[in-house]
Amino acid sequence: MTAEFDIDVTLASYQGRGREALLPILWDVQSACGRISPEYVHRISHILRVPEADIFGVIGFYTLFHDEATGRRIIRVCTDPTCALARADDILRDVCARLSISPDETTPDGEYTVEHSPCLGLCDYAPAALVSARGRPDVALPNVSAAGLLGEWNDEYFKPAGDDASVLLNPALNAAPETLAEYGDYASLRRAIKDMTPEEVIAQVEASGLIGRGGAAFPTGLKWKFTRGADGDGKYIVCNADESEPGTFKDRVLMEHRPHLLLEGVALAAYAVGTDKAYIFIRGEYPKATAILADAIREAEAARLLGEQIFDSDFALDIELRRGAGAYICGEETALFEAIEGKRGFPRMKPPYPTTFGLFGAPTAVNNVETLCAVPSIIENGANWFKGIGTEGSAGPKLVSVSGHVRRPGVYEIEPGITLRTFLDDVCGGVIGDLQTVLMGGAAGTFLKPEDIDTRLTFEDLRAAGSTFGSGAIMVFNQSVDLRDVMKRLGRFFQHESCGKCFPCQLGTQRQVEILERLDAPQAGDAERLMDIGMTMTEASICGLGHTAGIAVMSAIEKFPALFEANGKQHG
């Protein structure tokens, strides 16, 4: 425990708050002490009036919290597919060898704990790691080496993004993040408050054709209309920044590069639905983006662009950052509500839907980062301008995260309609080696073979090809990759992240991994077993995690059947 930490001072700052403050107070204790001891659980219980058993349940649910002793420094090395291509397994082994421990162990002097980690959203800088040092802010590190992880760290990295036609990205940035002076004075929000009713804002967004960029592709204006029209005075806007799917990192770039664009989008959404309270729920593995957004909120409040009487109107808005603690399931909107409310991130049954019964039981509109970042330009330029970009079914600019075997991995803004082949060749600098396959849409996506890559990158064309934009991830694999290894890593990811609330997902992800682990010597009928498991999870699971946990595996069975056959070829 650090000498500077005073539990009494920390607890006093939460006096009078309820269970919703549980995750923030656990983060305060965890960051200072490296663990949340029974003594502190007891005292937190009295302050927040939450049963101790419930607090221990929350600590055990989230992987970034610990109730047992850890090293003063915790090193988490990402070993998901893109980092694995960059030899992350070797780095993890090398770090452990230098410290004479195995993964998930702590050195005898209590200095280091080393763990493997799911995707850290730094796929464009693979391999990556997350370092937690007691009493210091967490640091997400790109391009790591074993030697570097055992030294001092900083997370200074910046990759220029966008071009002259970009809407969401700013090519003029030569450092991150974009300051308020560089961004401007929230002109779209000013226009909305001064010249438009909330209903007119909603109508403009609805007419633009903007659909959700988080994977579900639900019409944004319609969601806002439902929320505004729902009974009850208390309403909420929630920004889902819990971007946790392997290969996906576009929202991280937006938050780190253009925080005020997101804040203005959140404010426009709040004005439209009629609320003065918004939450940004950001994944725990994004410490840099969290700090940048916190600074941007303070900057906007100081300029009276957030807070009370915005632009001398009756509109007020408080935006609260809420940091997750390592649970992919919290990307599901109702599990996210549970996390904000200070509970384990278990998804809720639907209906009721969030627009009528969401956060704290009130009508809530949930949008992801990219979706909200598209709104200011719609208010500034009009719905017809936005519809003029892309296609009828895929209006507006779209961000994609590209990783793996391309010469220029990163986040790119595209106009929907470009073919995947043209995008990989002309924008990403081409494929390194001979293309074997592209995994579209993230860990829950589908595979495209070389003969499929003339498909246009639109929601409708990908759907017709049996694929998806999904989380916006494009993971490229050349012929050197053993797809069996990719399948195993994806299977382990879903098994680890299944919350266990429903049996189809809990048991299905476990059984799926058991079969995938023997792919080096598959048994007759394994492909049929995996298809049966995948379809059962898709049809019977409670939430989107279970619905999609078998999609990539079922796609691989279709595209590369030899992978699942006894004595099959390595690459299919």
C-alpha positions as a printed Julia matrix, in Angstrom:
572×3 Matrix{Float64}:
   0.0     0.0     0.0
   1.33    3.45   -0.88
   2.02    5.85    1.98
   0.03    8.6     0.26
  -3.24    6.64    0.17
  -5.75    7.57    2.86
  -8.85    5.38    2.79
 -10.73    7.82    5.01
 -10.23   10.69    2.57
 -11.26    8.46   -0.33
 -14.37    7.19    1.4
 -15.37   10.68    2.53
 -15.49   11.82   -1.09
 -18.21    9.22   -1.74
 -20.32   10.03    1.32
 -24.0    10.21    0.43
 -23.69    8.27   -2.82
 -25.19    4.88   -3.47
 -24.36    1.7    -5.3
 -23.77    3.49   -8.61
 -20.47    4.76   -7.17
 -19.13    1.24   -6.6
 -16.92    0.94   -9.7
 -15.29    4.37   -9.19
 -14.48    3.7    -5.54
 -13.12    0.23   -6.35
 -10.87    1.82   -8.97
  -9.58    4.32   -6.43
  -8.64    1.56   -4.0
  -7.3    -0.82   -6.65
  -5.1     1.86   -8.24
  -3.61    2.88   -4.91
  -3.21   -0.51   -3.24
  -3.04   -3.08   -6.01
  -5.88   -5.04   -4.41
  -9.21   -4.48   -2.68
  -8.82   -6.12    0.71
 -11.64   -7.5     2.9
 -11.07   -4.62    5.3
 -11.69   -2.08    2.55
 -14.68   -4.03    1.26
 -16.16   -3.83    4.75
 -15.7    -0.07    4.9
 -16.96    0.5     1.35
 -20.04   -1.53    2.25
 -20.89    0.87    5.08
 -20.32    4.01    3.0
 -22.36    2.91   -0.03
 -24.8     0.67    1.88
 -24.06   -2.27   -0.4
 -23.77   -5.81    1.04
 -20.2    -7.07    1.26
 -21.13  -10.22   -0.66
 -22.31   -8.06   -3.56
 -19.05   -6.11   -3.55
 -16.97   -9.29   -3.62
 -19.18  -10.5    -6.48
 -18.42   -7.36   -8.47
 -14.67   -7.61   -7.77
 -14.62  -11.22   -8.93
 -16.58  -10.44  -12.1
 -14.21   -7.83  -13.53
 -10.74   -9.04  -14.52
  -8.93   -5.77  -13.73
  -9.98   -5.89  -10.08
  -8.15   -8.07   -7.53
  -9.07   -9.06   -3.98
  -5.78  -10.91   -3.44
  -2.23   -9.57   -3.36
  -0.58   -8.77   -6.7
   2.77   -7.36   -7.67
   3.42   -3.66   -7.39
   3.43   -3.73  -11.16
   1.05   -5.85  -13.2
   2.11   -6.5   -16.79
  -0.66   -7.75  -19.1
   0.52   -8.83  -22.55
  -2.08   -9.07  -25.3
  -2.09  -12.49  -26.95
  -5.14  -12.18  -29.21
  -4.78  -12.8   -32.97
  -3.17   -9.58  -34.24
  -0.64   -9.36  -31.42
   0.02  -13.08  -31.82
   1.09  -12.38  -35.42
   3.62   -9.93  -33.94
   5.12  -12.65  -31.67
   3.33  -11.64  -28.47
   3.6   -15.21  -27.14
   7.4   -14.97  -27.36
   7.36  -11.65  -25.51
   5.16  -13.08  -22.75
   7.49  -16.1   -22.38
  10.58  -13.87  -22.42
   9.22  -11.56  -19.71
   8.33  -14.53  -17.52
  11.73  -16.15  -18.11
  13.55  -12.95  -17.13
  11.52  -12.85  -13.91
  11.69  -16.65  -13.29
   7.92  -16.99  -13.03
   5.07  -18.39  -15.13
   2.11  -16.43  -16.48
  -0.38  -15.43  -13.75
   2.34  -15.59  -11.1
   4.0   -12.91   -8.96
   7.73  -12.58   -8.34
   8.89  -13.51   -4.8
   9.82   -9.88   -4.06
   6.27   -8.77   -4.87
   7.43   -6.44   -7.64
   5.84   -7.98  -10.76
   2.75   -9.96  -11.71
   2.59  -11.09  -15.35
  -0.63  -12.05  -17.11
  -1.87  -12.54  -20.64
  -4.59  -10.15  -21.73
  -7.41  -10.07  -24.26
  -7.22   -7.45  -27.01
  -6.08   -4.02  -25.79
  -7.28   -2.06  -28.82
  -3.74   -1.3   -29.99
  -3.78   -3.68  -32.95
  -2.29   -1.0   -35.2
   0.77   -1.01  -32.91
   0.95   -4.75  -32.19
   2.31   -6.26  -30.01
   0.8    -4.41  -27.06
   0.68   -4.55  -23.28
  -1.06   -2.85  -20.35
   0.97   -1.95  -17.28
  -0.58   -1.15  -13.91
   1.83    0.33  -11.36
   0.57    0.78   -7.82
  -0.15    4.42   -7.08
   0.31    5.44  -10.72
  -2.05    5.69  -13.71
  -2.29    2.62  -15.91
  -0.34    2.76  -19.17
  -1.28    1.02  -22.43
   1.92    0.35  -24.36
   2.36   -0.19  -28.11
   5.17   -2.03  -29.9
   6.36   -3.68  -26.71
   9.44   -5.81  -26.11
  10.31   -7.91  -23.09
  13.12   -5.54  -22.09
  10.91   -2.49  -22.53
   8.19   -3.88  -20.3
  10.61   -4.21  -17.4
  11.83   -0.61  -17.67
  10.09    2.74  -17.42
   7.13    3.39  -19.68
   5.31    6.08  -21.53
   2.46    5.77  -23.99
   3.42    8.56  -26.35
   2.3     7.46  -29.77
   0.5     9.23  -32.57
  -0.35    8.21  -36.09
  -1.68   10.96  -38.41
  -5.08    9.99  -39.72
  -7.49   11.18  -42.37
  -7.23   13.18  -45.58
  -8.75   16.35  -47.0
 -12.09   14.63  -47.52
 -12.3    13.29  -43.97
 -15.23   14.15  -41.73
 -14.5    12.19  -38.56
 -10.7    12.25  -38.68
  -8.64   15.43  -38.82
  -5.61   15.25  -41.14
  -4.32   18.59  -39.82
  -3.52   17.12  -36.42
   0.19   16.71  -35.79
  -0.21   15.82  -32.13
  -2.9    14.21  -30.02
  -5.31   15.12  -28.62
  -7.09   17.91  -30.49
  -7.54   20.85  -28.13
 -10.7    22.9   -27.77
  -8.96   25.81  -29.51
  -8.18   23.55  -32.47
 -11.64   21.98  -32.5
 -13.83   25.06  -32.15
 -16.67   26.28  -29.95
 -19.26   23.51  -30.51
 -20.92   25.4   -33.38
 -23.32   22.55  -34.17
 -24.54   22.44  -30.58
 -24.95   26.22  -30.6
 -27.0    26.02  -33.78
 -29.19   23.25  -32.39
 -29.9    25.12  -29.15
 -30.42   28.53  -30.78
 -32.24   27.59  -33.99
 -33.71   24.07  -33.67
 -36.14   22.29  -31.42
 -35.13   18.87  -30.07
 -37.68   17.32  -32.45
 -36.01   19.08  -35.39
 -32.62   17.72  -34.36
 -34.06   14.21  -34.22
 -35.75   14.68  -37.6
 -32.46   15.82  -39.15
 -30.58   12.81  -37.81
 -33.38   10.46  -38.88
 -33.44   11.94  -42.39
 -29.67   11.57  -42.7
 -29.88    7.78  -42.64
 -27.32    7.52  -39.83
 -27.33    4.0   -38.41
 -25.41    2.69  -35.43
 -21.68    2.13  -35.96
 -21.27   -0.32  -33.08
 -22.47   -3.41  -34.92
 -26.27   -3.48  -34.57
 -26.84   -0.79  -37.27
 -30.08    0.49  -35.69
 -31.33    3.87  -37.02
 -30.02    6.54  -34.66
 -32.81    9.09  -35.15
 -35.45    6.46  -34.49
 -33.76    5.45  -31.23
 -33.71    9.07  -30.1
 -37.36    9.53  -31.07
 -38.4     6.5   -29.02
 -36.4     7.73  -26.01
 -37.75   11.28  -26.14
 -41.31   10.02  -26.52
 -41.11    7.52  -23.66
 -43.01    8.22  -20.45
 -41.02    9.61  -17.55
 -39.09   12.82  -16.94
 -35.73   11.27  -16.1
 -33.89   10.14  -19.23
 -30.26    9.32  -20.0
 -27.78    9.33  -22.84
 -25.1     6.65  -22.61
 -22.07    6.56  -24.88
 -20.84    3.0   -25.26
 -17.06    3.31  -25.39
 -16.45   -0.24  -24.18
 -14.72   -1.21  -27.42
 -13.31   -4.63  -26.54
 -13.57   -6.91  -29.56
 -10.28   -8.25  -30.97
  -9.17   -6.24  -33.99
 -11.32   -3.21  -33.15
  -9.78    0.14  -32.24
 -11.5     2.89  -34.24
 -13.27    4.36  -31.21
  -9.97    4.52  -29.33
  -8.52    6.68  -32.1
 -11.54    9.0   -32.08
 -11.39    9.48  -28.32
  -7.62    9.99  -28.24
  -7.5    12.28  -31.28
 -10.83   14.17  -31.25
 -12.37   14.12  -27.77
 -14.4    17.3   -28.28
 -16.08   15.85  -31.38
 -17.41   13.07  -29.17
 -18.45   15.43  -26.38
 -20.36   17.64  -28.82
 -22.09   14.56  -30.23
 -23.08   13.46  -26.72
 -24.43   16.95  -25.98
 -26.49   16.99  -29.18
 -27.97   13.6   -28.29
 -28.82   14.82  -24.78
 -30.5    17.96  -26.13
 -32.49   15.85  -28.6
 -33.88   13.33  -26.1
 -34.34   15.88  -23.3
 -31.87   15.03  -20.55
 -29.26   16.83  -18.49
 -27.26   13.69  -17.65
 -25.01   11.57  -19.84
 -22.5     8.81  -19.15
 -19.52    7.75  -21.21
 -18.72    4.15  -20.28
 -15.15    3.49  -21.4
 -13.29    0.21  -21.24
 -10.78   -0.14  -18.43
  -7.98   -1.01  -20.86
  -8.11    2.51  -22.38
  -6.34    4.63  -19.71
  -5.01    7.15  -22.21
  -8.39    7.81  -23.8
  -9.94    8.05  -20.33
  -7.48   10.73  -19.24
  -7.89   12.66  -22.5
 -11.69   12.67  -22.22
 -11.54   13.74  -18.57
  -9.34   16.7   -19.54
 -11.62   17.57  -22.47
 -14.71   17.57  -20.23
 -12.98   19.97  -17.83
 -11.9    22.15  -20.76
 -15.45   22.28  -22.17
 -16.96   23.02  -18.75
 -14.51   25.86  -18.2
 -15.58   27.34  -21.54
 -19.27   26.88  -20.52
 -19.88   24.52  -23.44
 -20.97   21.9   -20.9
 -22.56   22.34  -17.49
 -25.28   24.86  -16.67
 -27.04   27.26  -19.06
 -25.14   26.19  -22.14
 -25.07   29.06  -24.64
 -27.19   31.08  -22.16
 -30.09   28.66  -22.6
 -32.04   26.48  -20.21
 -30.16   23.44  -21.5
 -27.7    21.92  -19.02
 -25.62   18.8   -19.27
 -23.39   16.87  -16.9
 -21.24   14.24  -18.65
 -19.76   11.61  -16.32
 -16.96    9.26  -17.3
 -17.39    5.76  -15.95
 -14.45    3.38  -16.35
 -15.1    -0.32  -16.9
 -12.86   -2.95  -15.37
 -12.26   -5.65  -17.95
 -15.43   -7.35  -19.19
 -16.24   -7.6   -22.9
 -19.86   -8.38  -22.02
 -20.3    -4.76  -20.91
 -20.29   -3.78  -24.57
 -23.83   -5.2   -24.55
 -26.02   -2.24  -23.68
 -27.98   -3.73  -20.78
 -24.86   -5.25  -19.22
 -23.34   -1.79  -19.51
 -26.29   -0.38  -17.5
 -25.68   -2.97  -14.79
 -22.0    -1.95  -14.62
 -22.82    1.76  -14.29
 -25.31    0.87  -11.55
 -22.51   -0.84   -9.61
 -23.36   -4.45  -10.37
 -21.85   -7.36  -12.23
 -22.24   -6.87  -15.96
 -24.99   -9.4   -16.6
 -27.22   -8.65  -19.6
 -30.94   -8.14  -19.03
 -33.75   -9.89  -20.81
 -35.47   -7.9   -23.56
 -38.12   -6.55  -23.73
 -38.34   -4.06  -22.12
 -35.91   -2.19  -24.32
 -33.57    0.59  -23.18
 -35.61    3.34  -24.84
 -38.37    2.69  -22.29
 -36.52    0.96  -19.41
 -32.78    1.51  -19.45
 -30.25    2.96  -17.02
 -31.69    3.17  -13.49
 -35.0     2.02  -15.0
 -35.37    5.22  -17.04
 -35.66    5.71  -20.83
 -32.13    5.63  -22.24
 -30.53    6.07  -25.65
 -27.26    4.17  -26.07
 -24.95    5.03  -28.97
 -21.37    4.08  -29.66
 -18.51    6.54  -30.07
 -18.38    6.66  -33.86
 -22.15    7.12  -34.15
 -22.16   10.13  -31.83
 -19.13   11.62  -33.58
 -21.09   11.67  -36.85
 -23.87   13.86  -35.44
 -22.18   17.32  -35.31
 -21.44   17.25  -39.06
 -25.05   16.27  -39.79
 -26.36   19.29  -37.86
 -23.75   21.54  -39.47
 -24.15   20.39  -43.09
 -27.62   18.87  -43.23
 -29.15   15.46  -43.78
 -28.89   15.56  -47.57
 -25.15   16.24  -47.4
 -24.66   13.19  -45.17
 -26.84   11.01  -47.42
 -24.73   12.1   -50.38
 -21.74   10.21  -48.96
 -21.74    6.45  -49.53
 -24.77    4.54  -50.73
 -28.49    4.58  -50.01
 -28.18    1.77  -47.48
 -24.84    2.95  -46.07
 -25.05    6.72  -45.73
 -22.19    8.78  -44.39
 -18.49    8.17  -43.8
 -17.45    4.95  -42.05
 -14.4     4.17  -39.95
 -12.64    0.82  -40.16
  -9.82   -0.65  -38.07
  -7.28   -2.56  -40.16
  -4.69   -4.88  -38.66
  -2.62   -7.92  -39.52
  -0.71   -8.46  -42.74
  -1.08   -5.07  -44.42
   1.7    -2.56  -44.96
  -0.17    0.3   -43.3
  -2.4    -0.89  -40.45
  -4.53    1.75  -38.76
  -7.9     3.47  -38.67
  -9.23    4.73  -41.99
 -12.27    6.74  -42.96
 -13.91    5.37  -46.08
 -16.83    6.33  -48.25
 -18.97    3.16  -48.34
 -18.93    1.64  -51.81
 -15.18    1.13  -52.24
 -14.29   -2.53  -52.76
 -12.3    -4.39  -50.17
  -9.62   -5.16  -52.77
  -9.18   -1.48  -53.7
  -9.15   -0.5   -50.06
  -6.44   -3.01  -49.11
  -4.3    -2.22  -52.16
  -4.64    1.55  -52.48
  -5.33    2.72  -48.92
  -3.56    0.14  -46.76
  -0.5    -0.22  -49.01
  -1.26   -3.79  -50.03
  -1.14   -7.18  -48.37
   2.16   -8.46  -47.03
   2.69  -11.84  -48.69
  -0.05  -13.86  -50.36
  -3.52  -13.25  -49.0
  -5.14  -16.22  -47.3
  -8.25  -14.62  -45.81
  -9.8   -11.5   -44.27
 -11.82  -11.65  -41.07
 -14.5    -8.97  -41.44
 -16.27   -7.49  -38.44
 -14.02   -8.57  -35.58
 -13.95  -11.74  -33.49
 -17.67  -12.18  -34.12
 -17.25  -11.64  -37.85
 -16.93  -13.81  -40.92
 -14.12  -14.81  -43.25
 -13.7   -13.66  -46.84
 -11.4   -15.56  -49.19
  -9.27  -13.9   -51.9
 -11.99  -14.45  -54.49
 -14.47  -12.56  -52.25
 -12.56   -9.32  -51.79
 -14.14   -7.48  -54.72
 -17.15   -7.1   -52.43
 -18.05   -3.46  -51.83
 -17.66   -2.19  -48.29
 -21.28   -1.34  -47.56
 -23.71   -2.72  -45.02
 -25.91   -4.1   -47.8
 -23.16   -5.63  -49.97
 -21.44   -7.31  -47.04
 -24.79   -8.65  -45.85
 -25.46  -10.07  -49.32
 -22.03  -11.74  -49.24
 -22.84  -13.36  -45.9
 -20.52  -10.99  -44.08
 -20.79   -7.86  -41.93
 -19.19   -4.56  -40.98
 -19.73   -5.63  -37.37
 -17.4    -3.71  -35.08
 -15.58   -2.15  -38.04
 -12.61   -4.5   -37.8
 -10.74   -5.84  -40.83
  -8.12   -8.44  -39.87
  -5.86   -9.6   -42.71
  -4.07  -12.95  -42.69
  -1.55  -14.14  -45.27
  -0.65  -17.71  -46.15
   1.89  -17.98  -43.33
  -0.89  -18.02  -40.73
  -2.27  -21.23  -39.28
  -5.97  -20.5   -39.11
  -6.39  -23.24  -36.54
  -4.41  -21.09  -34.13
  -6.6   -18.08  -34.95
  -9.72  -20.16  -34.26
  -8.35  -21.32  -30.91
  -7.58  -17.77  -29.81
 -11.02  -16.54  -30.8
 -12.63  -19.47  -29.01
 -10.65  -18.79  -25.84
 -11.64  -15.13  -26.0
 -15.36  -15.9   -26.02
 -15.02  -18.58  -23.35
 -13.19  -16.12  -21.11
 -15.68  -13.3   -21.74
 -18.92  -15.29  -21.39
 -20.61  -13.94  -18.28
 -22.18  -17.31  -17.4
 -25.73  -16.02  -16.98
 -27.24  -18.29  -19.62
 -26.3   -21.93  -20.2
 -26.24  -21.89  -24.04
 -23.39  -19.38  -24.03
 -21.62  -20.54  -20.88
 -21.51  -24.2   -21.89
 -21.38  -23.54  -25.62
 -18.24  -21.39  -25.49
 -16.59  -23.96  -23.21
 -17.44  -26.88  -25.48
 -16.44  -24.88  -28.56
 -12.95  -24.33  -27.09
 -12.6   -28.0   -26.17
 -13.16  -29.01  -29.79
 -11.02  -26.2   -31.22
  -8.12  -27.18  -28.96
  -7.87  -30.53  -30.76
  -7.92  -29.06  -34.28
  -4.35  -30.26  -34.83
  -5.86  -33.75  -34.85
  -9.61  -33.26  -35.37
 -12.03  -36.09  -34.85
 -14.64  -37.2   -37.33
 -17.76  -35.12  -36.86
 -16.05  -32.14  -35.2
 -17.29  -29.74  -37.86
 -20.87  -30.89  -37.32
 -20.46  -30.58  -33.56
 -19.15  -27.03  -33.87
 -21.99  -26.07  -36.2
 -24.51  -27.48  -33.74
 -22.92  -25.59  -30.85
 -22.75  -22.37  -32.86
 -26.38  -22.54  -33.94
 -27.53  -23.35  -30.41
 -25.67  -20.33  -29.01
 -27.02  -18.12  -31.79
 -30.63  -19.18  -31.27
 -30.83  -19.61  -27.5
 -28.43  -17.17  -25.81
 -29.71  -14.12  -23.95
 -27.48  -11.47  -25.51
 -25.3   -10.6   -28.47
 -22.18  -12.23  -27.08
 -23.74  -15.67  -27.2
 -25.53  -14.9   -30.46
 -22.21  -14.24  -32.2
 -19.67  -16.35  -30.27
 -19.76  -19.1   -32.88
 -20.06  -16.97  -36.03
 -16.36  -16.92  -36.98
 -16.02  -20.66  -36.36
 -19.08  -21.45  -38.47
 -17.75  -19.17  -41.2
 -14.39  -20.98  -41.13
 -16.16  -24.33  -41.47
 -17.87  -23.04  -44.59
 -14.8   -21.38  -46.14
 -12.04  -23.75  -44.95
 -13.64  -27.16  -44.36
 -10.3   -29.0   -44.48
  -9.28  -27.32  -41.21
 -11.87  -29.4   -39.4
 -11.27  -32.72  -41.11
  -9.05  -35.5   -39.82
  -5.7   -35.3   -41.65
  -6.83  -32.04  -43.29
  -4.41  -29.56  -44.77
  -3.1   -26.8   -42.53
  -4.6   -23.85  -44.33
  -7.66  -25.39  -45.95
